[in-house]
């Protein structure tokens, strides 16, 4: 069975010849191990693709996640100055006034004055375009600019499909409409406005929903087998169950429905504590759930999650990348993975994975044993 078929079956509750394995690599893990220049990894699609291919081939993963997509070929025209310090760390001054530093083991980070968020009270929701997003809110201040050119947005997907001969499952990533809302107004102001003007908040989030549905549809049409919705702020450490139901679930549910109608699988990625909302996430209509962070990162026990939602969804997780893979040797990591497989494969579908991304400084041999664990237990 080819990896792509194996992943398809696992995500759709069909039989597999063995448990598929696929983790999301952190930016830093790619940089430290694939030996790609940090600036090129962030700005050049072939450099990023080669980093993803290094991860997939070295760890024998059944799938590849494209955390960003739509690289802008004209990015160098926006550079005012590029400097590298004595430690080899590059900082770029852009013509729009932004300054970004590119570490050797992490995502780029904006430096200088923090971004000024938009005033909620005077903001007109109609100003939000419902076309393809112009950026991805990767982290609090870091945005990935999405090319306005359709061919550039399709390049990475098609390049990876060609390089893998169509044998590996390709997953695109979009960001939750709630993430765009938080990015626009800032975390504190956004949370306050959820309380004081819920109607306007939902109107704004709805506009971002339309935009992301179109992007998901385009990625599927370009060759993606599944769409991951990144929704890191949907956990109980950030919003209550009621706020989840009011401002997250209905909008992500709409995206999930559209993705399924296009014939692809859709899963949600929420870090941290989600034990109190597993059923709510199930009811949103996803094909699967990713992360399921175990204690102490989160509060989800895999066996309990399988019991509660495993008959309805595929589960992707839930190896602790920090407290397991980062600090233990390969033998301990393999034993932990075997236990996860034994529990997880009782679900409708199970993909062995780190709960969140592979931490930057995890030793490659500790990731490589995940495939060994699958081979040992599944034969």
Secondary structure as GFF3:
##gff-version 3
##sequence-region A 1 379
A	DSSP	alpha_helix	3	12	.	.	.	ID=ss1
A	DSSP	beta_strand	20	21	.	.	.	ID=ss2
A	DSSP	alpha_helix	27	34	.	.	.	ID=ss3
A	DSSP	alpha_helix	38	43	.	.	.	ID=ss4
A	DSSP	alpha_helix	45	59	.	.	.	ID=ss5
A	DSSP	beta_strand	63	66	.	.	.	ID=ss6
A	DSSP	three_ten_helix	75	78	.	.	.	ID=ss7
A	DSSP	beta_strand	79	84	.	.	.	ID=ss8
A	DSSP	beta_strand	90	94	.	.	.	ID=ss9
A	DSSP	beta_strand	99	102	.	.	.	ID=ss10
A	DSSP	beta_strand	109	111	.	.	.	ID=ss11
A	DSSP	three_ten_helix	125	127	.	.	.	ID=ss12
A	DSSP	beta_strand	135	136	.	.	.	ID=ss13
A	DSSP	beta_strand	144	145	.	.	.	ID=ss14
A	DSSP	alpha_helix	150	163	.	.	.	ID=ss15
A	DSSP	beta_strand	169	175	.	.	.	ID=ss16
A	DSSP	alpha_helix	177	185	.	.	.	ID=ss17
A	DSSP	alpha_helix	187	196	.	.	.	ID=ss18
A	DSSP	alpha_helix	198	222	.	.	.	ID=ss19
A	DSSP	beta_strand	226	230	.	.	.	ID=ss20
A	DSSP	three_ten_helix	232	234	.	.	.	ID=ss21
A	DSSP	alpha_helix	241	244	.	.	.	ID=ss22
A	DSSP	pi_helix	245	249	.	.	.	ID=ss23
A	DSSP	alpha_helix	250	261	.	.	.	ID=ss24
A	DSSP	beta_strand	265	270	.	.	.	ID=ss25
A	DSSP	three_ten_helix	275	277	.	.	.	ID=ss26
A	DSSP	alpha_helix	278	283	.	.	.	ID=ss27
A	DSSP	beta_strand	288	291	.	.	.	ID=ss28
A	DSSP	alpha_helix	302	309	.	.	.	ID=ss29
A	DSSP	beta_strand	314	319	.	.	.	ID=ss30
A	DSSP	pi_helix	321	326	.	.	.	ID=ss31
A	DSSP	alpha_helix	330	344	.	.	.	ID=ss32
A	DSSP	beta_strand	349	354	.	.	.	ID=ss33
A	DSSP	alpha_helix	364	378	.	.	.	ID=ss34
###
